[in-house]
Amino acid sequence: MLLALTLVADGPHGLAMASRLAAEAVAAAGGAVKAPTPLGPGALDWIVEGAERADVRAAVESALAELPVDVCVQPAEGRKKRLLVADMDSTIIGCECIDELADFAGLKAEISAITERAMRGELDFEGALTERVGMLKGMDTGALQRCYDERVRLNPGAKTATATMAANGARCVLVSGGFEFFTSRVAEAAGFQAQRGNRLLEANGALTGEVGRPILGREAKLAALRQEAEALGIGLDQTLAIGDGANDLAMIGAAGLGIAYRAKPVVAAEADARIDHADLTALLYFQGYRAEEFAVRD
């Protein structure tokens, strides 16, 4: 099987050493490569033959462990995916919305501590979510819009990734254990074609401290990936999933390419590839897109 090996750095510098070390690592794993193909600033691509995927990945990641370079090793065939399913909080946007909401109630330290443990897989997601939402009971619903306006920002490369994939016929879906109030706005801002999230219940202009049922968590994210793929008439091998927390593990594991973005250790250990240094345009480089093919730049 021919493999595609992609290196993406945070900017155009620093790849010379990485390129040499990667080629040496591939050879040590029993593979052979030709000269790399530049994909864009800070992105190089090789076709590898004669070696196993796991061996190449382990060798290259070990060789580049001290360098700010992201690595993806995958089958060369079928790299461009037809479905992207993405987590929202700390993946497409740079914050956890519930933690930022908590800040308006003076509870950020308490709630963010629970969030961190849940994202590491140390707590049951549904229980942790209902506990945190319960702590927000009585909050004026006007804080939701204020939180979105003041705290929510797209991570670099988000618009470029969705616009480019959509321009090439892919469907992009935002699926979050966060809240529809935010997913609906972030999906529109980032260019997703559909979104799913949990619903905060409210009454008389205030949060009731409850979440609408059923709660969208780990299994619901996996179900969304499968449902969207089935609706498109494609196999899971033609899908890409990205996230950072434990509730993303199932969809990341099931997707044809599962990516951990600035992820918790339990997620990084299970994903096919990690984005620890570059921005979200790495999603495109991993699929073999060239910078000149990007539909927009953000």
N, C-alpha and C positions, 0 to 999 in steps of 0.2 A: 504494500500500500504506500502510495506517495503521501508524504506529510507536508503540511505548510507550517513553517516556523516564522512567527512574527515577533519582532522586537519593537516596542514603542517607548520612547523616552519623553520626559516632560520638556520638550523643546528640541531644537535641531542639534544641540551639542551633546557630547558624551557617548556617542554611539560607536566611535572608532574602536575603542578598547572592547566594548561589548560585542561588536561584530567579530573581532578576532577570537575572543574567549568563547563565543557561541559556536563558531566554526570548529574550534578545537574540541569543545564538549560533544558536538555531534559526531565527530570522528571517533572520540573515545567511546561513544555509545554504539559504534559500529555502522554509522550512517555516512552518507556522502552528500555534499551540497555544491552547487555552483555559486557563482558570484551573486550576492544579494541584489534584490530589486528594490530601489527606493520607492516608497509609497507616498511620502510626504515629509515635511520637516520632523525629524526625529523618529521616523518609522521605516523599518527595513523588513523585507520579506524574502524567505528562502523556500525552495522546494527541497525536501529531504527524501532520500531513498535509502533502502537497505537497513532500516532500523525500526524498532518498535516505538510507538508513541510514548508510552510510559518511560521508557529508557531515555529517549531524547529529552522529554520534559524535565526529568529528574536531573540529568546531566547539565542542561543549560541553566536551569534555575539555581543549581548549586554553584555553577561557575560565575553567575551574575548576582549572587546574593548580596554583595556589598555595593552594587551599582543601582542608581535610580532608574531602572528599566523594567518595563512590564513584558512578560513573555506569554505567548500563546502557541501551543502545539496542537494540531488537529488534522484530520484527514483533509487532503487538498481538494477533494471533490465535494461539491455541495456547500461551500463556505458561505455563500451569500444566502442569508436566511429570509424566509417569507413571513415570519411572525416574530415580533419583539414583545415580550412581556416584562415590564419593569416595575420594581418597587418604587415608592415615592420618597419617603423620609430618609434622609442621609444617603440617597442614591441619586434621584433626579433633582432633588433639592438639597440644600446644605444644612438642614436642621431637622429635628424631630418636632413636629407641630404640637404634639401634646405637651412637650416640655416647654415650648415657648408660650403656649396658652397658660400653663401653670405659673409662668413668671408673672403674668398679669394678676394672678391670685396670691402671689407671694409664696408659692409652693414649689418653685422650680427645683430646689435641691432635693426635696423629698420625692417628687415625681420622677425626676430624671434618674435618680438612683434605681428606681423600679424599672424604668425603661431600659437602662443599661443591662440589668440582670436578665430581663426578658429577651433582649436582642442577643445576649450571649448564650441563650438556651438554658439558663439556670432556673427560670420560672415558667409556669404554664402561661402561654400567651393570652388566652381568653381570660383567665383569672387576673392576670396582671393588668389587662386593659380595663376590665370592669372596676378593679380597685382604683386605678388612676382616674377614670372618668367619675367615679363616685366622689372623689376628692374635689371635683370641680362643680359639684352641685350648687346651684344658686348663682353661678357666674352669668353676668349679662351677656346675651348673645351678640351684642355689638362688639365684644372683645374678639370674636372670630374674625371679622373683617379687619379689625385693627391689627390682629396678629398676622394675617396674610399680607397686608400692606407693608407692615414694618419689619417683619422677620423672614418671610419666605422669599428665597432667591433661587433661581435655577442654577444648578451646577454647570460649569463651563463645558461646552460641547453637547449639552442636552438637545438643543434645537437642531444643531447640525446632524446629530445622529438620527433623530426621528424624521427630519425633512428628507435626508438622503435615502433612508430606507424606504420611506413612503414613495418617493419619486421613482424608486426602482421596483415598485409593486408590492412592497411589504406592508403588513398591518402592524400598527404600534398600539399597544394597550397598556395603560397604567393600572396596576392592581396593588392596592395598599391595605394594610391593616390599620391605617389611619382613617381619616374622616372624609366623607363625601364633600363636605363644605370645601375642603382644600383640594381633594383630587380633581374635582370638576374644574376648578380654577387653574390648577397646575397643568392638567391635561390640555386645556385650551392654550395656555401660555407656551407650553413646550411642543405642541403639535401632535399630541396623541389623538388617535381616532376614536378611542373609547376609554372608559375608566370605570373602576369599581372600587368601592371603599365602604367603611362602616358609617353608620348614621348616628349622630348625636341627637338624643331626644331633648326636646325643649317644650316649655309651656310658659305662657305669660311673659315672654321675652327673656327667659332665663333657662339655663341648662338644668335638666331634672336629675342629672347624675347617673343617667342610664344610657345604654347603647342599644340601638335597634337590633333585633334578632332576625336571622342567624348572624353571628359574628364572623366576619371574614378574617381568617387566620391562615395558618400553614396549609392545611388541607384544601381550603377554599382557593388559595392561590394556585395550587397544583390543578384543581378542578378547572379554574379559569384558563390555564394554559392548555389543558386537554380540550376544553370546549371550543376555544378559539381556533385551535388547530383543526378540530373536526369540522367546524363551520367553513374553514377554508379548503377542506379536502386535502390536507397535507399531513405527513407524518411528523412525529415529534423531532425527528432528525433535522427537520427544516425550521426549527424554532430556536430562539435565543432568549434566555432569561437572565436577568441581572438583579442583584440585591445585596444587602449588607448584613441582615440579621437572621437569627435562627428560624424565624417564620418564613424565610425565603428558601430554606434548604431543599424542600421537596420539589419546588418548581425548578430550581437550579439543577438538581440532580436528574430531573426528567428531560430537560431541554437538550436539544442537539448540541448546543454550546451554552454551558452555564457559567456565568461570570460573577465573581465576587468583587464588589466595588468598595474600596476602603473598608473592608469587611471585618467583622468580629472573627477571632481565630477559628471558631468552629465552622464558620462558613468558608473562610479562605482555604481550610484544609480539604474541603469537599468539592470545591468548584473546579471546572475544567481549566480556568484561567483566572488571573486576578488583575485588577487595575488598582495599583497602589500608588502610582506616581503620575501617570498621564491623565488627561481629562477624558470626557466621555466619547470623544472622537476615536479613542482606541477601539470602541465597539466596531467602528467602520474599518479601521486598519486591520483588525483581526479577521474581518470578512474579506479582505483583499481589495477594498475600495482604495483608490488613489485620491490624494487631496484635491486634484482637479475635478474629480467626480462629485465632490461635496455639493449638495444643493444650496446650502446657505452656510454662513460662518457666524458663530456666536462666541 
